[in-house]
Amino acid sequence: MIRLDIPGREAFRFENIVLDLNRTLSFDGKIQHKARGKNTALTADTRGGAEQILGKLQTEIVLLSGDNTSREKAKATLRR
């Protein structure tokens, strides 16, 4: 669990955080942040490098396909 303390507000506790791979976790194919906890990456893997980029992290990769991967990401997020 991740706890986020913001002064003057109630603490936030997160079991799961869903992030997009490109431009959120990575930039130009490189991880930008050190991730903690169980990670799940929802990606269409349009650049073909998701497994290589995320290989160093304990990350479940969920590949999406179709014309509207944004909608698929939203659906997958709600199912989790």
C-alpha positions as a printed Julia matrix, in Angstrom:
80×3 Matrix{Float64}:
   0.0    0.0     0.0
   1.18   3.51   -0.76
   0.3    6.33    1.63
   0.31   9.94    0.45
   0.25  12.64    3.13
  -0.84  16.12    2.08
  -0.65  18.79    4.82
  -4.1   19.96    5.9
  -5.89  17.02    4.25
  -6.74  13.45    5.04
  -4.04  10.93    4.06
  -4.61   9.05    0.79
  -3.96   5.31    0.69
  -3.6    3.5    -2.63
  -3.75  -0.22   -3.26
  -3.46   0.16   -7.05
  -2.31   2.93   -9.33
  -2.81   2.54  -13.09
  -0.48   4.55  -15.31
   0.08   4.75  -19.04
   3.5    3.56  -20.23
   4.48   6.17  -22.83
   5.04   9.69  -21.49
   3.96   8.68  -17.97
   6.33   5.92  -16.85
   8.71   6.27  -19.76
  10.08   8.91  -22.08
  11.92   7.96  -25.27
  11.71   4.31  -24.18
  13.34   4.81  -20.76
  11.75   4.55  -17.31
  11.63   7.95  -15.63
  10.6    6.94  -12.1
  11.45   4.18   -9.7
   8.25   2.26   -9.12
   7.22   0.52   -5.91
   4.61  -2.1    -5.22
   2.74  -4.27   -7.7
   2.63  -2.57  -11.07
   0.34  -3.15  -14.03
   1.01  -1.45  -17.35
  -1.85  -1.08  -19.84
  -0.39  -0.46  -23.25
  -1.02  -0.95  -26.95
   2.79  -1.31  -27.19
   2.8    0.61  -30.46
   6.58   1.04  -30.25
   7.11  -2.64  -29.48
   9.32  -2.06  -26.44
   7.02  -2.49  -23.43
   8.58  -5.75  -22.26
  12.12  -4.38  -22.59
  11.24  -1.07  -20.88
   9.35  -2.71  -18.02
  11.53  -5.81  -17.73
  13.46  -4.44  -14.75
  10.29  -3.77  -12.77
   7.9   -6.33  -11.35
   5.18  -5.35  -13.79
   2.25  -7.18  -15.3
   1.9   -6.05  -18.92
  -1.64  -5.94  -20.3
  -1.56  -5.51  -24.09
  -4.45  -3.63  -25.63
  -5.54  -3.56  -29.24
  -8.21  -1.94  -31.34
  -9.06   1.51  -32.57
  -9.64   3.1   -29.17
  -7.04   1.97  -26.64
  -7.96   4.88  -24.35
 -11.43   3.39  -23.94
  -9.89  -0.05  -23.35
  -7.61   1.4   -20.65
 -10.63   2.94  -18.91
 -12.52  -0.38  -19.05
  -9.53  -2.31  -17.7
  -9.09   0.2   -14.88
 -12.71  -0.23  -13.81
 -12.4   -4.04  -13.84
  -9.42  -4.02  -11.45
